[in-house]
Amino acid sequence: MRSPTQVLYRRLAALLALLIIAVAACLGLAFVAARNANRTLRHLAGVELEAAQLARQFRGAVDDLHGALLRIGTESAYDSAAVIQQRRQRLSAWLSARLAAARSREERQILQQLSAEVRSYFLRLDGVAARSGGSAMPLDRDTVVMFDDTANRLQSMADDFAAVHDADLRDLLAASLAAVQQMRNLVFVCVSVLIVAIGVVVVLLYRDVVRPLRAQLFESAALLAQREKLAALGTLAAGVAHEIRNPLTAVKARLYTLRRGVSSPGAVEDVQAISQEIDRLERIVRDVLGYARPADPKFNEVELSAWLKDLAAFLQHDLAASQITLAVEAAAPVSARFDVDQLRQVVLNLVRNAQEAFAGQPGTITFTLRRERSKLRGRPAEVAVLSVTDNGPGIPAKHQARLFDPFFTTKAAGTGLGLSIVARLVEQHGGEITFQSAPRAGTRFSVRLPLDFPTRQTPPA
């Protein structure tokens, strides 16, 4: 069984590990998201210039082809046919690549129109090559004007293609930027939710684990200190009671001898008063010794329901003489191993306290017995709950905190050890005793005893 301190440390270590994992996950998610977002932004920033680059490429290819065409027949060393063929292939390759990479229907239509116009341009070039003189003869003015017009139309169509391509890219850029912004917002939301969840976990862990464990530690420390003080007090009380008992026995013997020689009524009354006070001192000494050195319990199998009904029948006559009604609510059988004498002493003490609380007034005392599964001393257990309830005046609030303290009493002739002895006997059975009381609403003492308490059968004396 781990101590509460060990449990607390293990829970705190688990919490710290959870926080580290959560922070690492947040940082990792944020890093990946930021890297992807920056990569997308850089890519889109480069894509934004693609339309202008494509337009320049087309214009350059048309200009190169048109320039080679205009140089036909002007330079003897210039191979116009080979250069034109090379530029023609370059322009055809560009159109094929753009058609394959077209992103939208409008872009494809513009490229198809460009392709048709280029094919018309190529047919005219074929016509120039097929004329008499071929590529060695310069072009006439009308032919040059015709090719200039065609080149201008191609340049204009290239501008249209660039505009369409640029619009598509801008739409793509806007959609991509929106997606990146949504991704960033999602990351921020995830991180915020994660932080809130961690905060909730921390609060719940503190409320349900740390605070109860801390209270339990303080309670255990206070209980241990109280037990140490009570043990020392018990040792002192036992020594004092033992020293009182010896001279008290001698006084009682001499009083017995004195009583035999007394004849006057006044002397007899004095002897009787002294004898009563000696009996009271003996009762106090007996209670002190019973508290300081309680006998080891002798466990035997007991059916509590029947036992409680028999005890109630025994007490019925005496309580009825005091106008007190005794009721028993113990229908279900509950069997376990208890010390019958000590358990009887517990119940009788509680009944005597209730009886004295009525102060001669009529009232009702109720015995209740039930079986339940609950926590006992911080551990789950099957317990028998034996309650003694009265409808008397209740216990004043100022006295409730010291109710089980040794030698605390509000009665003129009380020793203040009754409830202390009851608590000690219940503790020896592995149980606990609690009470509920309110002014003019009565008092209930509940003795909770474990049904599976590890006992050792003590042989009869």
Secondary structure, DSSP 8 states (H G I E B T S, - for coil): ---HHHHHHHHHHHHHHHHHHHHHHHHHHHHHHHHHHHHHHHHHHHHTTHHHHHHHHHHHHHHHHHHHHHTTTT-TT--HHHHHHHHHHHHHHHHHHHHHT--SHHHHHHHHHHHHHHHHHHHHHHHHHHSTTGGGS---HHHHHHHHHHHHHHHHHHHHHHHHHHHHHHHHHHHHHHHHHHHHHHHHHHHHHHHHHHHHHHHHHIIIIIHHHHHHHHHHHHHHHHHHHHHHHHHHHHHHHHHHHHHHHHHHHHHHHHHHT--SHHHHHHHHHHHHHHHHHHHHHHHHHHHHS------EEEEHHHHHHHHHHHHHHHHHHTTEEEEEE--S--EEEE-HHHHHHHHHHHHHHHHHHHTT--EEEEEEEEEEEEEETTEEEEEEEEEEEE-SS---HHHHTTTTSTT--SSTT--S-HHHHHHHHHHHTT-EEEEEEETTTEEEEEEEEETT---------
